[in-house]
Amino acid sequence: MLSTNYRNTREIAQFAATIVEGDEFVDLEGGPGRADAALDVPRTGPSPELASFESVALHDAALVSHVRTLVASSVDPGDIGVLTATNRDALAMLAALRAAGFGVIELESYAGFAAPLVKVGTIKRAKGLEFKQVLLARVDGSLLSPAASGLDEGALERREIERRELYVGMTRARDGLWVGRASNGGVEAQGGSRN
């Protein structure tokens, strides 16, 4: 097991660890681990941003605005990954970014070549990838709270899997992390395929 995390900043690693604090799991990349295991994280950076919105429309507009701010601050669009839990949400993010004039590429079409295109896809499609900046879009807000009461065993297991996926999505970020959620329940109600 590696004892030093060179991928993430300390702030990103700590923020992500709070999502699965104390859980033991096999991550999406096949390795066993504990999210709260003591690792040396030598790099530091800005604190991740958790942004909540009253509607999906406000969320999507804020995500586009955040991408615009990153690009204006000299972040290459090719160093930005917009990740979602579902294919439906990934398609919505592709459409929103295209409508705003950004060049984008779907992760399922991405062959690893450098191009000034924002990468958009599901967390599962981001397996093995990393980006300077990650925006996690339309996150189910219930996954950000540590305790889930009143869930049957199947629902609890699904929630744990979704929290681990969220953790993996967060740890795709090298320098900056933005997590967006809509508080009206519209995000959670949309559903869609999760790959």
Residue pairs with C-beta under 8 A, 6 or more apart in sequence:
1 33
1 37
2 39
3 39
3 40
4 39
4 40
4 41
4 42
5 13
5 39
5 40
5 41
6 42
6 43
7 130
7 171
7 174
8 16
8 41
8 43
8 171
8 173
8 174
9 41
9 43
9 44
9 45
9 46
9 174
9 175
10 41
10 42
10 43
10 44
10 45
11 44
11 45
11 46
11 47
11 48
12 45
12 48
12 170
12 171
12 173
12 174
12 176
12 177
13 39
13 41
13 171
14 41
15 47
15 48
15 170
15 177
16 35
16 167
16 170
16 171
16 177
17 35
17 36
17 167
18 146
19 35
19 143
19 144
19 163
19 166
19 167
19 170
20 35
20 36
20 163
20 164
20 167
21 35
21 36
21 146
22 34
22 35
22 36
23 34
23 35
23 160
23 163
23 164
24 32
24 33
24 34
25 32
25 33
25 34
25 35
25 160
25 164
26 32
26 33
27 33
27 164
27 167
27 168
28 123
28 124
28 127
28 164
28 165
28 168
29 127
29 128
29 168
35 167
45 175
45 176
46 176
48 170
48 173
48 176
48 177
48 178
48 179
49 177
49 178
49 179
50 144
50 179
50 181
51 59
51 62
51 178
51 179
51 180
51 181
52 141
52 180
52 181
52 182
52 183
53 59
53 62
53 180
53 181
53 182
53 183
54 182
54 183
54 184
55 182
55 184
55 186
56 138
56 182
56 184
56 186
56 187
56 190
58 182
59 137
59 138
59 180
59 181
59 182
59 187
60 92
60 93
60 96
60 137
61 96
62 180
63 82
63 93
63 96
63 135
63 137
63 178
63 180
64 96
64 97
64 100
64 102
66 135
66 178
67 77
67 80
67 82
67 97
67 100
67 102
67 118
67 135
68 100
70 80
70 133
70 176
71 77
71 80
71 102
75 132
75 133
76 116
76 132
77 102
77 103
77 116
77 117
77 118
78 114
78 115
78 116
78 117
78 118
78 119
79 131
79 132
79 133
80 118
80 119
80 131
80 132
80 133
80 134
80 135
81 107
81 118
81 119
81 120
81 126
81 129
81 131
81 133
81 134
81 135
81 172
81 173
82 90
82 93
82 97
82 118
82 119
82 120
82 121
82 134
82 135
82 137
83 90
83 120
83 121
83 122
83 123
83 126
83 134
83 135
83 136
83 137
83 169
83 172
84 90
84 93
84 120
84 121
84 122
84 123
84 136
84 137
84 138
85 122
85 123
85 138
85 139
85 140
85 162
85 165
85 166
85 194
86 122
86 190
86 191
86 192
86 193
86 194
87 122
87 192
87 193
87 194
87 195
88 190
88 191
88 192
88 193
89 137
89 138
89 187
89 190
89 192
90 106
90 107
90 120
90 121
90 122
90 125
92 138
93 120
93 137
93 138
94 104
94 106
94 120
97 104
97 118
97 120
98 104
102 118
103 115
103 116
103 117
103 118
104 117
104 118
104 119
104 120
105 115
105 117
105 118
105 119
105 120
106 120
106 121
107 119
107 120
107 121
107 122
107 125
107 126
107 129
108 121
108 125
110 119
110 121
119 129
119 131
122 194
122 195
123 136
123 165
123 166
123 168
123 169
123 172
124 165
124 194
124 195
125 195
126 168
126 169
126 172
127 168
129 172
130 172
130 173
130 174
131 172
131 173
131 174
132 173
132 174
132 175
132 176
133 173
133 175
133 176
133 177
133 178
134 169
134 170
134 172
134 173
134 176
134 177
134 178
135 177
135 178
135 179
135 180
136 166
136 169
136 170
136 177
136 178
136 179
136 180
137 180
138 180
138 181
138 182
138 187
138 190
139 166
139 179
139 180
139 181
139 187
140 162
140 181
140 187
140 188
141 181
141 182
141 183
141 187
141 188
142 148
142 159
142 188
143 159
143 162
143 163
143 166
144 166
144 179
144 181
148 155
148 156
148 159
151 159
165 194
170 177
170 179
181 187
